[in-house]
């Protein structure tokens, strides 16, 4: 983790000029040698009531205004250039917002890591939703049939010749007893 950086006055001009030129916050912070994590911390403090350093607070406020101004200018450029060829400006505007797929992939990776961690700890709970009354009624009938079969001590064999879980032979149903593909 990079060490936090103390605010220096030349940072302000570099960040603001970069943002007005169309850079993202990450690019502008990098051009001023401000680690991204430090920039995020400064922004979080600014948004939650103000940074303890008034210069940093002013930098974040001015940076947000400069970013908005640049976005407005790019949007105006898209409208003007739309008569001929708007693609370059539209591309720039779209990519200043960041790659939506990359953000989604990052979130998904975090969720999958969290699930894997919960599974490793043994406290992961699978949740499944059954929609439609027909499916719920069918599940209730199968549960009753399995319960009766277990009470009589017989093997749970369903009407399809499978193991009573409603699946054909060779098809695993998650959560069903003995439902591994090798055991059926």
Z-matrix of the N, CA and C atoms (Angstrom, degrees):
N
C 1 1.458
C 2 1.526 1 108.25
N 3 1.324 2 117.40 1 130.04
C 4 1.465 3 119.34 2 -179.22
C 5 1.527 4 110.52 3 -69.12
N 6 1.307 5 113.77 4 149.99
C 7 1.454 6 118.60 5 178.01
C 8 1.521 7 109.40 6 -72.47
N 9 1.341 8 116.67 7 145.76
C 10 1.466 9 118.86 8 177.38
C 11 1.532 10 110.67 9 -60.77
N 12 1.292 11 114.20 10 148.04
C 13 1.460 12 120.46 11 -178.16
C 14 1.518 13 108.46 12 -108.26
N 15 1.302 14 115.86 13 137.16
C 16 1.463 15 120.75 14 176.21
C 17 1.524 16 108.88 15 -80.21
N 18 1.312 17 115.38 16 144.31
C 19 1.459 18 120.47 17 179.38
C 20 1.521 19 110.34 18 -65.93
N 21 1.344 20 114.05 19 136.42
C 22 1.469 21 121.19 20 173.86
C 23 1.535 22 106.87 21 -128.51
N 24 1.321 23 118.75 22 139.04
C 25 1.471 24 121.84 23 -176.24
C 26 1.533 25 115.22 24 -52.21
N 27 1.350 26 121.32 25 -37.93
C 28 1.469 27 118.51 26 179.68
C 29 1.536 28 113.64 27 -63.26
N 30 1.321 29 117.08 28 -19.79
C 31 1.472 30 120.72 29 179.04
C 32 1.527 31 110.86 30 -61.48
N 33 1.321 32 115.21 31 -38.06
C 34 1.460 33 120.06 32 -176.10
C 35 1.524 34 111.56 33 -57.77
N 36 1.327 35 116.70 34 -51.34
C 37 1.462 36 120.50 35 -177.11
C 38 1.528 37 110.48 36 -62.73
N 39 1.332 38 117.48 37 -41.28
C 40 1.464 39 121.39 38 -178.66
C 41 1.524 40 110.75 39 -63.66
N 42 1.325 41 116.89 40 -46.64
C 43 1.474 42 120.93 41 -179.29
C 44 1.522 43 110.36 42 -63.93
N 45 1.315 44 117.33 43 -48.66
C 46 1.471 45 121.13 44 -176.57
C 47 1.527 46 110.81 45 -64.10
N 48 1.335 47 117.62 46 -45.37
C 49 1.468 48 120.28 47 178.61
C 50 1.525 49 111.46 48 -61.12
N 51 1.316 50 116.71 49 -40.51
C 52 1.473 51 120.23 50 179.56
C 53 1.521 52 111.03 51 -64.47
N 54 1.321 53 116.37 52 -43.85
C 55 1.468 54 119.73 53 -179.73
C 56 1.526 55 111.45 54 -65.63
N 57 1.318 56 116.64 55 -41.03
C 58 1.470 57 119.54 56 179.03
C 59 1.528 58 111.67 57 -66.79
N 60 1.341 59 116.05 58 -25.46
C 61 1.467 60 120.12 59 178.33
C 62 1.529 61 111.94 60 -81.57
N 63 1.350 62 117.21 61 -5.10
C 64 1.457 63 119.99 62 176.46
C 65 1.517 64 115.03 63 108.02
N 66 1.331 65 118.18 64 8.48
C 67 1.465 66 121.08 65 -179.95
C 68 1.526 67 110.56 66 -75.16
N 69 1.330 68 115.51 67 158.37
C 70 1.466 69 120.61 68 173.50
C 71 1.526 70 107.81 69 -80.14
N 72 1.327 71 116.55 70 169.74
C 73 1.464 72 120.05 71 177.58
C 74 1.531 73 110.67 72 -59.66
N 75 1.323 74 116.56 73 -42.64
C 76 1.466 75 120.36 74 -178.98
C 77 1.526 76 111.05 75 -61.55
N 78 1.336 77 116.30 76 -43.86
C 79 1.466 78 120.39 77 179.41
C 80 1.531 79 111.03 78 -66.09
N 81 1.322 80 116.28 79 -41.19
C 82 1.465 81 119.95 80 -179.50
C 83 1.527 82 110.73 81 -65.59
N 84 1.319 83 117.13 82 -42.92
C 85 1.466 84 120.14 83 178.27
C 86 1.523 85 109.87 84 -63.74
N 87 1.319 86 117.42 85 -42.06
C 88 1.459 87 120.98 86 178.77
C 89 1.515 88 112.34 87 -63.01
N 90 1.322 89 117.27 88 -37.30
C 91 1.463 90 119.82 89 179.90
C 92 1.527 91 111.74 90 -67.16
N 93 1.327 92 116.70 91 -23.48
C 94 1.467 93 120.93 92 178.32
C 95 1.534 94 111.05 93 -98.44
N 96 1.320 95 117.07 94 10.33
C 97 1.479 96 122.93 95 -179.64
C 98 1.522 97 112.55 96 60.99
N 99 1.333 98 115.56 97 36.27
C 100 1.456 99 120.85 98 175.06
C 101 1.529 100 106.86 99 -103.38
N 102 1.318 101 118.79 100 119.50
C 103 1.462 102 119.73 101 177.82
C 104 1.531 103 110.52 102 -58.39
N 105 1.305 104 116.42 103 144.76
C 106 1.463 105 121.64 104 -176.33
C 107 1.526 106 110.85 105 -58.61
N 108 1.317 107 117.88 106 -41.80
C 109 1.469 108 121.07 107 -179.93
C 110 1.529 109 110.49 108 -61.78
N 111 1.324 110 117.35 109 -39.56
C 112 1.469 111 120.95 110 177.69
C 113 1.524 112 109.88 111 -64.29
N 114 1.334 113 116.77 112 -44.01
C 115 1.470 114 120.20 113 178.45
C 116 1.527 115 110.30 114 -59.72
N 117 1.323 116 116.86 115 -44.29
C 118 1.467 117 120.64 116 179.10
C 119 1.528 118 111.30 117 -62.35
N 120 1.327 119 117.05 118 -41.50
C 121 1.464 120 120.56 119 177.89
C 122 1.524 121 111.19 120 -63.36
N 123 1.323 122 116.71 121 -43.52
C 124 1.465 123 120.37 122 178.33
C 125 1.527 124 110.39 123 -61.43
N 126 1.324 125 116.51 124 -44.33
C 127 1.464 126 120.54 125 -179.18
C 128 1.520 127 110.79 126 -64.27
N 129 1.318 128 116.68 127 -43.12
C 130 1.469 129 120.78 128 179.42
C 131 1.528 130 110.57 129 -60.54
N 132 1.325 131 116.93 130 -43.74
C 133 1.459 132 120.64 131 178.92
C 134 1.530 133 110.87 132 -65.44
N 135 1.330 134 116.53 133 -39.69
C 136 1.468 135 120.82 134 178.71
C 137 1.530 136 110.29 135 -61.79
N 138 1.318 137 116.59 136 -44.48
C 139 1.460 138 120.51 137 -176.79
C 140 1.521 139 112.82 138 -73.32
N 141 1.326 140 117.01 139 -23.14
C 142 1.464 141 119.33 140 -178.90
C 143 1.529 142 112.53 141 -96.74
N 144 1.295 143 116.98 142 24.03
C 145 1.452 144 119.33 143 173.66
C 146 1.511 145 115.68 144 124.25
N 147 1.288 146 117.41 145 -2.01
C 148 1.458 147 119.26 146 176.24
C 149 1.510 148 112.53 147 114.70
N 150 1.313 149 114.47 148 141.71
C 151 1.467 150 122.06 149 178.27
C 152 1.520 151 108.41 150 -80.13
N 153 1.325 152 116.56 151 151.48
C 154 1.472 153 119.93 152 -179.64
C 155 1.535 154 111.83 153 -65.80
N 156 1.329 155 116.90 154 -26.38
C 157 1.462 156 121.29 155 177.49
C 158 1.530 157 107.99 156 -95.13
N 159 1.332 158 118.79 157 115.18
C 160 1.469 159 120.29 158 -177.66
C 161 1.531 160 112.87 159 -62.17
N 162 1.340 161 117.91 160 -27.18
C 163 1.468 162 119.91 161 178.27
C 164 1.529 163 110.71 162 -68.21
N 165 1.314 164 116.49 163 -41.04
C 166 1.470 165 120.63 164 177.91
C 167 1.518 166 109.18 165 -66.49
N 168 1.324 167 116.80 166 -42.52
C 169 1.464 168 120.67 167 178.67
C 170 1.527 169 110.68 168 -59.86
N 171 1.312 170 116.84 169 -43.09
C 172 1.468 171 121.52 170 178.54
C 173 1.526 172 110.70 171 -66.51
N 174 1.340 173 117.31 172 -38.55
C 175 1.468 174 121.02 173 178.19
C 176 1.522 175 110.65 174 -60.72
N 177 1.321 176 117.60 175 -47.31
C 178 1.469 177 121.16 176 -178.31
C 179 1.529 178 110.23 177 -64.90
N 180 1.313 179 117.23 178 -42.73
C 181 1.469 180 120.41 179 178.69
C 182 1.526 181 110.82 180 -61.96
N 183 1.323 182 117.00 181 -44.93
C 184 1.466 183 120.59 182 179.66
C 185 1.525 184 111.13 183 -68.37
N 186 1.324 185 116.46 184 -36.35
C 187 1.471 186 120.15 185 178.28
C 188 1.524 187 110.46 186 -63.88
N 189 1.319 188 117.21 187 -42.98
C 190 1.467 189 120.11 188 179.05
C 191 1.528 190 111.05 189 -63.22
N 192 1.329 191 116.52 190 -40.41
C 193 1.466 192 120.47 191 178.39
C 194 1.530 193 110.51 192 -67.02
N 195 1.325 194 117.29 193 -40.27
C 196 1.473 195 120.92 194 179.50
C 197 1.523 196 111.23 195 -66.19
N 198 1.314 197 116.82 196 -39.84
C 199 1.467 198 120.81 197 178.33
C 200 1.528 199 110.25 198 -62.90
N 201 1.336 200 116.21 199 -43.81
C 202 1.466 201 120.52 200 178.46
C 203 1.528 202 110.90 201 -63.71
N 204 1.330 203 116.73 202 -40.70
C 205 1.465 204 121.26 203 179.39
C 206 1.528 205 110.14 204 -63.69
N 207 1.324 206 117.52 205 -44.12
C 208 1.465 207 121.09 206 179.02
C 209 1.524 208 111.10 207 -64.23
N 210 1.324 209 116.90 208 -39.72
C 211 1.476 210 120.15 209 177.94
C 212 1.520 211 111.07 210 -63.31
N 213 1.315 212 116.27 211 -39.95
C 214 1.465 213 120.56 212 177.46
C 215 1.527 214 110.60 213 -64.63
N 216 1.319 215 116.59 214 -41.89
C 217 1.465 216 120.29 215 179.16
C 218 1.531 217 111.20 216 -64.23
N 219 1.320 218 116.86 217 -40.63
C 220 1.466 219 120.19 218 178.78
C 221 1.521 220 110.07 219 -66.29
N 222 1.323 221 116.59 220 -40.21
C 223 1.468 222 119.67 221 178.01
C 224 1.525 223 110.15 222 -62.14
N 225 1.328 224 117.54 223 -42.15
C 226 1.462 225 121.11 224 177.56
C 227 1.526 226 110.59 225 -62.78
N 228 1.325 227 115.96 226 -39.36
C 229 1.460 228 120.02 227 178.69
C 230 1.536 229 110.61 228 -63.99
N 231 1.317 230 116.85 229 -39.14
C 232 1.469 231 120.99 230 177.85
C 233 1.526 232 109.59 231 -61.98
N 234 1.313 233 116.41 232 -43.04
C 235 1.467 234 119.40 233 -179.29
C 236 1.532 235 111.45 234 -65.18
N 237 1.320 236 116.99 235 -41.77
C 238 1.465 237 120.52 236 -179.81
C 239 1.529 238 110.39 237 -68.70
N 240 1.318 239 115.74 238 -46.18
C 241 1.470 240 120.34 239 -177.26
C 242 1.522 241 112.17 240 -74.00
N 243 1.321 242 117.51 241 -12.77
C 244 1.457 243 121.03 242 -178.37
C 245 1.516 244 113.84 243 -59.91
N 246 1.298 245 116.95 244 -24.30
C 247 1.461 246 120.33 245 179.01
C 248 1.523 247 111.14 246 -67.56
N 249 1.311 248 118.09 247 -32.11
C 250 1.472 249 121.36 248 -179.58
C 251 1.523 250 110.53 249 -108.39
N 252 1.322 251 116.85 250 -76.16
C 253 1.457 252 121.01 251 -177.30
C 254 1.510 253 108.94 252 -145.93
N 255 1.290 254 115.90 253 105.26
C 256 1.451 255 122.79 254 -173.46
C 257 1.534 256 113.22 255 -94.80
N 258 1.314 257 118.59 256 -4.08
C 259 1.466 258 121.36 257 -168.83
C 260 1.528 259 114.46 258 -62.11
N 261 1.315 260 118.85 259 -40.52
C 262 1.465 261 119.98 260 -177.02
C 263 1.524 262 111.16 261 -65.36
N 264 1.320 263 116.88 262 -46.18
C 265 1.464 264 119.78 263 -179.97
C 266 1.531 265 110.72 264 -67.52
N 267 1.335 266 117.13 265 -38.62
C 268 1.465 267 120.09 266 178.11
C 269 1.523 268 110.54 267 -64.14
N 270 1.314 269 117.09 268 -39.35
C 271 1.461 270 121.91 269 177.47
C 272 1.528 271 109.79 270 -60.69
N 273 1.334 272 115.99 271 -45.97
C 274 1.456 273 120.31 272 -179.61
C 275 1.527 274 110.75 273 -62.56
N 276 1.320 275 117.03 274 -44.93
C 277 1.457 276 120.64 275 179.99
C 278 1.528 277 110.82 276 -62.35
N 279 1.310 278 117.17 277 -43.64
C 280 1.455 279 121.40 278 -179.93
C 281 1.526 280 111.43 279 -62.75
N 282 1.304 281 117.18 280 -42.59
C 283 1.453 282 120.22 281 -175.15
C 284 1.524 283 113.58 282 -82.57
N 285 1.303 284 117.69 283 -12.75
C 286 1.463 285 119.22 284 172.96
C 287 1.519 286 109.64 285 -70.39
N 288 1.320 287 116.64 286 -25.45
C 289 1.459 288 120.71 287 179.16
C 290 1.523 289 111.62 288 -78.08
N 291 1.300 290 118.22 289 -12.22
C 292 1.458 291 121.79 290 -177.46
C 293 1.517 292 109.93 291 94.92
N 294 1.277 293 115.66 292 161.25
C 295 1.454 294 121.72 293 -178.43
C 296 1.524 295 109.30 294 -81.79
N 297 1.328 296 116.61 295 113.78
C 298 1.466 297 120.78 296 -178.13
C 299 1.522 298 111.13 297 -61.50
N 300 1.323 299 117.48 298 -38.70
C 301 1.456 300 120.09 299 179.50
C 302 1.522 301 110.90 300 -65.14
N 303 1.306 302 117.35 301 -39.42
C 304 1.464 303 120.15 302 178.70
C 305 1.529 304 110.59 303 -63.87
N 306 1.339 305 116.69 304 -40.41
C 307 1.466 306 119.35 305 177.25
C 308 1.524 307 110.60 306 -63.96
N 309 1.343 308 116.31 307 -42.44
C 310 1.467 309 119.93 308 178.20
C 311 1.527 310 110.90 309 -63.13
N 312 1.325 311 116.76 310 -44.96
C 313 1.464 312 120.64 311 -179.94
C 314 1.523 313 110.77 312 -61.72
N 315 1.319 314 116.54 313 -38.26
C 316 1.467 315 120.44 314 178.97
C 317 1.526 316 110.69 315 -64.90
N 318 1.340 317 116.54 316 -44.23
C 319 1.462 318 120.23 317 177.84
C 320 1.521 319 110.84 318 -62.91
N 321 1.330 320 116.04 319 -43.78
C 322 1.466 321 119.83 320 -179.27
C 323 1.526 322 110.71 321 -62.57
N 324 1.327 323 117.65 322 -41.02
C 325 1.466 324 120.85 323 178.29
C 326 1.520 325 110.58 324 -62.09
N 327 1.350 326 117.01 325 -40.36
C 328 1.468 327 119.78 326 177.66
C 329 1.518 328 111.21 327 -64.38
N 330 1.359 329 117.20 328 -42.84
C 331 1.466 330 120.58 329 179.67
C 332 1.529 331 110.69 330 -63.31
N 333 1.336 332 116.32 331 -44.36
C 334 1.461 333 119.78 332 -179.49
C 335 1.528 334 111.38 333 -64.81
N 336 1.320 335 117.05 334 -37.59
C 337 1.468 336 120.29 335 177.11
C 338 1.525 337 110.19 336 -65.81
N 339 1.316 338 116.21 337 -39.64
C 340 1.468 339 120.10 338 178.65
C 341 1.527 340 110.86 339 -64.74
N 342 1.325 341 116.96 340 -42.31
C 343 1.465 342 120.81 341 178.16
C 344 1.527 343 110.20 342 -63.88
N 345 1.329 344 116.92 343 -43.87
C 346 1.465 345 120.43 344 179.14
C 347 1.528 346 110.76 345 -61.28
N 348 1.323 347 116.41 346 -39.95
C 349 1.463 348 120.20 347 178.64
C 350 1.524 349 110.43 348 -64.32
N 351 1.349 350 116.89 349 -43.95
C 352 1.464 351 120.43 350 178.97
C 353 1.528 352 111.12 351 -64.16
N 354 1.321 353 116.72 352 -39.53
C 355 1.468 354 119.70 353 177.03
C 356 1.520 355 110.85 354 -63.38
N 357 1.323 356 116.84 355 -42.16
C 358 1.465 357 120.51 356 179.48
C 359 1.526 358 111.17 357 -63.99
N 360 1.326 359 117.09 358 -35.13
C 361 1.466 360 121.37 359 178.52
C 362 1.519 361 112.12 360 -80.09
N 363 1.346 362 116.69 361 -12.41
C 364 1.464 363 120.48 362 179.99
C 365 1.507 364 114.41 363 82.03
N 366 1.326 365 118.17 364 13.94
C 367 1.460 366 119.63 365 -179.41
C 368 1.524 367 113.01 366 -116.68
N 369 1.339 368 116.78 367 24.28
C 370 1.462 369 120.15 368 177.64
C 371 1.523 370 109.50 369 -85.46
N 372 1.302 371 117.21 370 135.07
C 373 1.454 372 122.58 371 179.07
C 374 1.519 373 108.14 372 -118.72
N 375 1.332 374 115.76 373 120.86
C 376 1.469 375 120.07 374 175.89
C 377 1.527 376 107.71 375 -79.00
N 378 1.287 377 116.96 376 136.76
C 379 1.459 378 121.32 377 177.32
C 380 1.518 379 108.54 378 -121.80
N 381 1.304 380 114.91 379 129.02
C 382 1.456 381 120.60 380 178.40
C 383 1.513 382 107.89 381 -128.50
N 384 1.304 383 115.80 382 141.97
C 385 1.454 384 120.25 383 -179.99
C 386 1.516 385 108.22 384 -113.23
N 387 1.320 386 115.16 385 130.42
C 388 1.449 387 121.08 386 177.12
C 389 1.512 388 106.81 387 -101.40
N 390 1.321 389 115.96 388 123.82
C 391 1.457 390 119.15 389 179.85
C 392 1.513 391 109.29 390 -110.07
N 393 1.282 392 115.40 391 146.31
C 394 1.455 393 120.55 392 178.66
C 395 1.519 394 111.10 393 89.58
N 396 1.320 395 117.18 394 135.38
C 397 1.462 396 120.99 395 -177.10
C 398 1.525 397 111.56 396 -70.22
N 399 1.323 398 118.38 397 -30.29
C 400 1.467 399 120.86 398 -179.92
C 401 1.521 400 110.40 399 -62.17
N 402 1.320 401 117.38 400 -44.83
C 403 1.461 402 120.66 401 179.64
C 404 1.519 403 110.24 402 -65.21
N 405 1.329 404 117.96 403 -41.24
C 406 1.461 405 121.09 404 179.60
C 407 1.523 406 110.78 405 -64.94
N 408 1.341 407 117.92 406 -41.14
C 409 1.465 408 120.76 407 178.23
C 410 1.519 409 110.95 408 -64.44
N 411 1.315 410 117.04 409 -40.79
C 412 1.469 411 120.89 410 179.01
C 413 1.523 412 110.67 411 -63.78
N 414 1.310 413 117.75 412 -40.40
C 415 1.467 414 121.50 413 178.10
C 416 1.525 415 109.64 414 -64.01
N 417 1.332 416 117.80 415 -43.10
C 418 1.466 417 120.61 416 178.25
C 419 1.527 418 111.19 417 -60.82
N 420 1.347 419 117.86 418 -41.42
C 421 1.471 420 121.10 419 178.69
C 422 1.523 421 110.67 420 -63.55
N 423 1.325 422 117.42 421 -42.49
C 424 1.459 423 120.48 422 -179.84
C 425 1.527 424 111.53 423 -66.09
N 426 1.336 425 115.98 424 -40.77
C 427 1.469 426 119.50 425 177.84
C 428 1.526 427 109.88 426 -62.35
N 429 1.334 428 117.66 427 -43.75
C 430 1.469 429 121.08 428 178.86
C 431 1.526 430 110.38 429 -62.03
N 432 1.321 431 117.27 430 -42.66
C 433 1.465 432 121.78 431 179.65
C 434 1.528 433 110.13 432 -63.12
N 435 1.328 434 117.53 433 -43.80
C 436 1.461 435 120.82 434 178.53
C 437 1.524 436 111.50 435 -65.67
N 438 1.334 437 116.34 436 -39.15
C 439 1.459 438 120.57 437 179.28
C 440 1.529 439 110.60 438 -63.68
N 441 1.347 440 116.99 439 -44.71
C 442 1.467 441 121.21 440 177.70
C 443 1.520 442 110.65 441 -60.78
N 444 1.311 443 116.48 442 -45.06
C 445 1.451 444 121.38 443 -178.56
C 446 1.525 445 111.19 444 -63.11
N 447 1.331 446 116.62 445 -40.55
C 448 1.458 447 120.70 446 179.22
C 449 1.526 448 110.36 447 -68.31
N 450 1.341 449 117.68 448 -35.66
C 451 1.459 450 121.73 449 -179.20
C 452 1.533 451 111.01 450 -68.35
N 453 1.324 452 118.26 451 -35.35
C 454 1.460 453 121.64 452 179.78
C 455 1.516 454 111.93 453 -82.44
N 456 1.332 455 117.07 454 -9.00
C 457 1.455 456 120.92 455 178.33
C 458 1.509 457 113.29 456 83.08
N 459 1.295 458 118.08 457 3.84
C 460 1.459 459 120.97 458 179.42
C 461 1.504 460 111.29 459 -86.00
N 462 1.300 461 116.06 460 165.87
C 463 1.455 462 120.71 461 175.94
C 464 1.507 463 109.85 462 -71.51
N 465 1.269 464 116.95 463 148.37
C 466 1.455 465 121.52 464 -179.04
C 467 1.516 466 109.10 465 -85.11
N 468 1.326 467 116.32 466 97.66
C 469 1.456 468 120.67 467 178.64
C 470 1.505 469 107.75 468 -117.05
N 471 1.306 470 115.64 469 122.66
C 472 1.454 471 120.67 470 -178.09
C 473 1.513 472 111.62 471 -86.55
N 474 1.317 473 117.07 472 175.35
C 475 1.460 474 121.91 473 -178.38
C 476 1.516 475 112.86 474 -65.52
N 477 1.345 476 117.92 475 -16.40
C 478 1.453 477 120.40 476 -179.16
C 479 1.521 478 112.18 477 -90.07
N 480 1.333 479 117.10 478 2.60
C 481 1.450 480 120.02 479 179.94
C 482 1.510 481 112.65 480 83.11
N 483 1.321 482 116.26 481 3.26
C 484 1.460 483 120.08 482 -179.96
C 485 1.512 484 110.01 483 -90.03
N 486 1.296 485 115.32 484 -159.24
C 487 1.452 486 120.68 485 -176.35
C 488 1.505 487 114.31 486 -86.81
N 489 1.304 488 119.44 487 18.13
C 490 1.450 489 121.28 488 177.61
C 491 1.508 490 113.93 489 89.09
N 492 1.302 491 116.70 490 -2.29
C 493 1.462 492 119.13 491 -179.42
C 494 1.517 493 111.54 492 -95.82
N 495 1.304 494 116.77 493 4.05
C 496 1.458 495 120.77 494 177.73
C 497 1.507 496 114.06 495 88.25
N 498 1.319 497 117.78 496 -6.55
C 499 1.457 498 120.82 497 -179.12
C 500 1.515 499 109.98 498 -94.31
N 501 1.296 500 116.25 499 149.04
C 502 1.449 501 120.83 500 175.91
C 503 1.513 502 109.59 501 -69.85
N 504 1.324 503 116.42 502 159.45
C 505 1.454 504 119.63 503 179.25
C 506 1.513 505 110.54 504 -57.03
N 507 1.332 506 115.45 505 137.68
C 508 1.457 507 121.07 506 178.83
C 509 1.513 508 113.59 507 89.32
N 510 1.340 509 117.45 508 -1.28
C 511 1.458 510 121.34 509 179.93
C 512 1.513 511 107.93 510 -111.89
N 513 1.320 512 116.68 511 124.54
C 514 1.464 513 121.04 512 -179.13
C 515 1.512 514 109.94 513 -86.23
N 516 1.324 515 115.92 514 139.43
C 517 1.455 516 122.03 515 173.69
C 518 1.514 517 105.96 516 -117.29
N 519 1.320 518 116.55 517 120.35
C 520 1.459 519 120.39 518 -177.28
C 521 1.513 520 110.42 519 -58.13
N 522 1.299 521 115.05 520 133.26
C 523 1.450 522 119.88 521 176.46
C 524 1.509 523 113.88 522 89.21
N 525 1.323 524 119.45 523 -13.08
C 526 1.456 525 121.36 524 179.87
C 527 1.529 526 108.71 525 -82.74
N 528 1.329 527 115.81 526 141.95
C 529 1.459 528 120.48 527 -179.02
C 530 1.526 529 109.80 528 -63.16
N 531 1.302 530 115.96 529 132.37
C 532 1.468 531 120.35 530 177.63
C 533 1.500 532 113.27 531 66.05
N 534 1.315 533 117.97 532 31.55
C 535 1.449 534 119.95 533 -173.22
C 536 1.506 535 113.96 534 -100.40
N 537 1.315 536 117.69 535 26.02
C 538 1.459 537 118.70 536 174.92
C 539 1.514 538 107.63 537 -81.24
N 540 1.325 539 118.70 538 145.81
C 541 1.453 540 120.54 539 -175.83
C 542 1.529 541 112.93 540 -58.75
N 543 1.337 542 118.30 541 -27.30
C 544 1.460 543 119.76 542 -177.56
C 545 1.520 544 111.73 543 -79.47
N 546 1.324 545 118.00 544 -23.88
C 547 1.466 546 118.82 545 -176.45
C 548 1.509 547 113.39 546 -90.28
N 549 1.298 548 120.08 547 -4.10
C 550 1.465 549 121.38 548 -175.87
C 551 1.456 550 111.26 549 -108.64
